[in-house]
Amino acid sequence: MIASLIAGALFTKQILWTPISAINMTDIVSNQFKMSNASFSGTDKNGEPFEIHALSGRQEYTNPNLVLLSKVSGKTVRIDNNKKITDNITANSARYDRDTKTITLFGHVRVDSSNGDKILTDEMVIQL
């Protein structure tokens, strides 16, 4: 009777086995740090604020100064003819380089500016 109770408990639990061959070792080795719903903000070289949000982000072991982002949105402020203009930006992905303080946006990049300007492009580099 005790054996049947133990056996019953074992058979009612769901056990998931992951074979070693199913683990992507390349992904584990190349990805040092992953983030979900990542966001950061700061000021650019002119002291104007910026914000960047991403659905996910990651750094690689081989180049920790780059942050790779997906589903990116953000806001920057710039001065044009002594007027502050806010740019709302979206893109499929981006690469933030902490050394050069640039963000390169890729795929369906859209910029909607508070002064009415609109930009649609495949790639854009912003110097922060």
Residue frames as qw, qx, qy, qz and C-alpha x, y, z in Angstrom:
[[0.000, 0.885, 0.465, 0.000, 0.00, 0.00, 0.00],
 [0.299, -0.790, 0.122, 0.522, 2.83, 2.45, 0.81],
 [0.412, -0.122, 0.615, 0.661, 4.46, 1.59, -2.50],
 [0.225, 0.617, 0.661, 0.363, 1.26, 2.41, -4.39],
 [0.128, -0.934, -0.238, 0.232, 1.00, 5.80, -2.63],
 [0.363, -0.594, 0.372, 0.614, 4.58, 6.65, -3.56],
 [0.364, 0.145, 0.722, 0.570, 4.11, 5.42, -7.13],
 [0.129, 0.796, 0.581, 0.109, 0.85, 7.39, -7.45],
 [0.190, -0.888, -0.021, 0.418, 2.55, 10.56, -6.28],
 [0.384, -0.360, 0.550, 0.648, 5.33, 10.09, -8.82],
 [0.292, 0.336, 0.756, 0.480, 2.95, 9.52, -11.73],
 [0.053, 0.867, 0.495, -0.035, 0.72, 12.51, -10.98],
 [0.231, -0.778, 0.136, 0.568, 3.57, 15.06, -11.01],
 [0.679, 0.727, 0.046, 0.094, 4.61, 16.52, -14.32],
 [0.616, -0.519, 0.324, 0.497, 8.33, 16.19, -14.82],
 [0.538, 0.836, -0.081, -0.075, 10.05, 18.16, -17.55],
 [0.763, -0.279, 0.350, 0.466, 13.31, 16.82, -18.86],
 [0.366, 0.889, -0.174, -0.211, 15.51, 19.00, -21.04],
 [0.924, 0.089, 0.113, 0.354, 18.06, 17.03, -23.00],
 [0.440, -0.579, 0.205, 0.655, 21.53, 18.58, -23.07],
 [0.389, 0.176, 0.585, 0.690, 21.38, 18.71, -26.88],
 [0.044, 0.805, 0.539, 0.246, 18.39, 21.12, -26.67],
 [0.334, -0.832, -0.081, 0.436, 20.40, 23.77, -24.80],
 [0.547, 0.772, 0.022, 0.325, 21.89, 26.41, -27.08],
 [0.711, -0.428, -0.066, 0.555, 25.41, 26.74, -25.68],
 [0.397, 0.336, 0.195, 0.832, 26.32, 29.48, -28.18],
 [0.242, -0.766, -0.273, -0.530, 23.54, 31.65, -26.75],
 [0.711, -0.667, -0.169, 0.143, 24.67, 30.95, -23.19],
 [0.698, -0.158, 0.060, 0.696, 28.31, 31.74, -23.96],
 [0.295, 0.386, 0.241, 0.840, 27.67, 34.89, -26.01],
 [0.296, -0.734, -0.260, -0.553, 25.03, 36.51, -23.80],
 [0.324, 0.142, -0.612, 0.707, 26.45, 37.91, -20.62],
 [0.077, 0.291, 0.542, -0.785, 23.50, 39.85, -19.34],
 [0.078, -0.433, -0.701, -0.561, 19.83, 39.99, -20.39],
 [0.124, 0.198, 0.420, -0.877, 17.17, 42.50, -19.37],
 [0.031, 0.560, 0.778, 0.284, 13.40, 42.60, -19.83],
 [0.088, -0.918, -0.359, -0.142, 11.53, 45.90, -20.07],
 [0.606, -0.186, -0.074, 0.770, 14.82, 47.77, -19.97],
 [0.124, 0.927, 0.218, 0.278, 14.87, 51.54, -19.67],
 [0.575, -0.337, -0.132, 0.734, 17.46, 54.17, -18.95],
 [0.146, 0.944, 0.228, 0.191, 17.65, 57.92, -19.06],
 [0.604, -0.332, -0.012, 0.725, 20.22, 60.63, -18.81],
 [0.174, 0.905, 0.022, -0.387, 21.36, 63.88, -20.36],
 [0.793, 0.495, 0.112, 0.338, 23.15, 64.34, -23.66],
 [0.611, 0.020, -0.062, 0.789, 26.34, 66.34, -24.25],
 [0.003, -0.482, -0.134, -0.866, 24.23, 69.55, -24.32],
 [0.089, -0.008, 0.655, -0.750, 22.57, 68.77, -21.00],
 [0.622, -0.007, -0.184, -0.761, 19.23, 67.89, -22.60],
 [0.611, -0.154, 0.703, -0.330, 17.31, 64.86, -21.27],
 [0.544, 0.216, -0.669, -0.457, 16.80, 61.57, -23.11],
 [0.693, -0.142, 0.590, -0.389, 14.92, 58.37, -22.31],
 [0.449, 0.288, -0.762, -0.368, 15.23, 54.94, -23.93],
 [0.725, -0.101, 0.528, -0.430, 12.94, 51.95, -23.36],
 [0.405, 0.318, -0.782, -0.352, 13.21, 48.45, -24.82],
 [0.898, -0.173, -0.154, -0.373, 11.23, 45.25, -24.59],
 [0.927, -0.286, 0.067, 0.235, 14.53, 43.43, -24.05],
 [0.202, 0.888, -0.406, 0.070, 18.23, 44.15, -23.94],
 [0.956, -0.202, 0.060, 0.206, 21.46, 42.18, -23.71],
 [0.011, -0.852, 0.510, 0.116, 25.21, 42.53, -23.50],
 [0.937, 0.242, -0.245, 0.062, 27.75, 40.09, -24.89],
 [0.789, -0.488, 0.117, 0.354, 30.86, 38.74, -23.20],
 [0.694, 0.197, 0.247, 0.647, 33.00, 39.73, -26.17],
 [0.174, 0.384, 0.102, 0.901, 31.95, 43.40, -26.16],
 [0.256, -0.554, -0.695, 0.380, 30.45, 44.57, -22.85],
 [0.056, -0.329, -0.063, 0.941, 30.35, 48.22, -23.95],
 [0.311, -0.078, -0.542, -0.777, 27.54, 47.47, -26.41],
 [0.388, 0.220, 0.722, -0.529, 23.95, 47.05, -25.29],
 [0.128, -0.097, -0.764, -0.624, 21.71, 45.40, -27.90],
 [0.343, 0.237, 0.504, -0.756, 18.03, 46.37, -27.61],
 [0.006, 0.280, 0.838, 0.468, 14.78, 45.17, -29.23],
 [0.147, -0.746, -0.602, -0.243, 11.44, 46.95, -29.70],
 [0.403, -0.170, -0.230, 0.869, 12.87, 50.35, -28.84],
 [0.007, -0.871, -0.367, -0.325, 11.10, 53.60, -28.01],
 [0.529, -0.292, -0.237, 0.761, 12.51, 56.79, -26.66],
 [0.047, 0.963, 0.256, 0.074, 12.42, 60.52, -26.32],
 [0.580, -0.060, -0.028, 0.812, 15.12, 63.11, -26.92],
 [0.020, 0.947, 0.231, -0.224, 15.13, 66.88, -26.58],
 [0.602, 0.110, 0.217, 0.761, 17.12, 69.10, -28.90],
 [0.010, -0.747, -0.138, 0.650, 17.53, 72.82, -29.45],
 [0.444, 0.358, 0.538, 0.621, 16.79, 74.28, -32.90],
 [0.056, 0.573, 0.198, 0.793, 16.72, 78.07, -33.40],
 [0.059, -0.238, 0.528, -0.813, 16.61, 78.56, -29.62],
 [0.753, -0.167, -0.005, -0.636, 13.49, 76.36, -29.33],
 [0.341, -0.243, 0.894, -0.161, 13.32, 73.02, -27.52],
 [0.715, 0.182, -0.408, -0.538, 12.02, 70.25, -29.76],
 [0.616, -0.236, 0.711, -0.245, 11.00, 66.85, -28.40],
 [0.508, 0.319, -0.687, -0.410, 11.56, 63.85, -30.67],
 [0.795, -0.127, 0.488, -0.337, 9.58, 60.65, -30.01],
 [0.315, 0.514, -0.748, -0.278, 11.44, 57.72, -31.54],
 [0.877, -0.071, 0.413, -0.233, 10.58, 54.06, -32.21],
 [0.390, 0.555, -0.692, -0.246, 12.55, 51.27, -33.91],
 [0.932, -0.041, -0.326, -0.156, 12.65, 47.50, -34.16],
 [0.863, -0.284, -0.144, 0.393, 16.11, 47.30, -32.58],
 [0.071, 0.953, -0.214, 0.201, 19.07, 49.40, -31.49],
 [0.817, -0.016, -0.286, 0.501, 22.70, 49.20, -30.42],
 [0.253, -0.959, 0.058, -0.117, 23.83, 51.53, -27.63],
 [0.739, 0.274, -0.306, 0.534, 27.60, 52.07, -27.54],
 [0.516, -0.812, -0.194, 0.191, 28.65, 53.26, -24.10],
 [0.618, -0.235, 0.155, 0.734, 32.15, 54.26, -25.30],
 [0.213, 0.213, 0.375, 0.877, 31.08, 56.55, -28.14],
 [0.181, 0.414, 0.512, -0.731, 27.76, 57.51, -26.48],
 [0.375, 0.177, -0.460, -0.785, 25.83, 56.75, -29.66],
 [0.592, 0.200, 0.721, -0.300, 22.68, 54.78, -30.24],
 [0.175, 0.198, -0.695, -0.669, 22.18, 53.21, -33.67],
 [0.634, 0.238, 0.481, -0.557, 18.55, 52.42, -34.45],
 [0.009, 0.150, -0.865, -0.478, 17.61, 49.71, -36.98],
 [0.050, -0.313, -0.923, -0.217, 14.43, 48.64, -38.76],
 [0.165, -0.730, -0.569, -0.339, 11.35, 50.82, -39.25],
 [0.340, -0.256, -0.328, 0.843, 12.86, 53.80, -37.46],
 [0.035, -0.771, -0.478, -0.419, 10.24, 56.50, -36.91],
 [0.289, -0.195, -0.325, 0.879, 10.76, 59.97, -35.46],
 [0.075, -0.798, -0.498, -0.331, 7.83, 62.27, -34.67],
 [0.356, 0.037, -0.270, 0.894, 8.97, 65.72, -33.59],
 [0.041, -0.654, -0.562, 0.505, 7.03, 68.29, -31.60],
 [0.071, 0.520, -0.175, -0.833, 7.60, 70.84, -34.39],
 [0.742, 0.479, 0.130, -0.451, 5.76, 68.60, -36.89],
 [0.302, 0.576, -0.721, -0.239, 8.79, 66.98, -38.54],
 [0.925, -0.067, 0.314, -0.201, 8.53, 63.27, -39.28],
 [0.178, 0.595, -0.755, -0.209, 11.26, 60.84, -40.31],
 [0.952, 0.009, 0.251, -0.175, 10.89, 57.26, -41.53],
 [0.345, 0.692, -0.630, -0.068, 14.10, 55.35, -42.26],
 [0.926, -0.021, -0.377, 0.006, 15.77, 51.95, -41.90],
 [0.740, -0.181, -0.299, 0.575, 18.74, 53.16, -39.85],
 [0.036, -0.909, 0.010, -0.416, 19.60, 56.22, -37.76],
 [0.646, -0.060, -0.438, 0.622, 22.53, 57.14, -35.50],
 [0.266, -0.907, -0.134, -0.299, 21.99, 59.50, -32.58],
 [0.472, 0.278, -0.477, 0.687, 24.91, 61.09, -30.73],
 [0.510, -0.741, -0.436, -0.020, 23.91, 61.46, -27.09]]
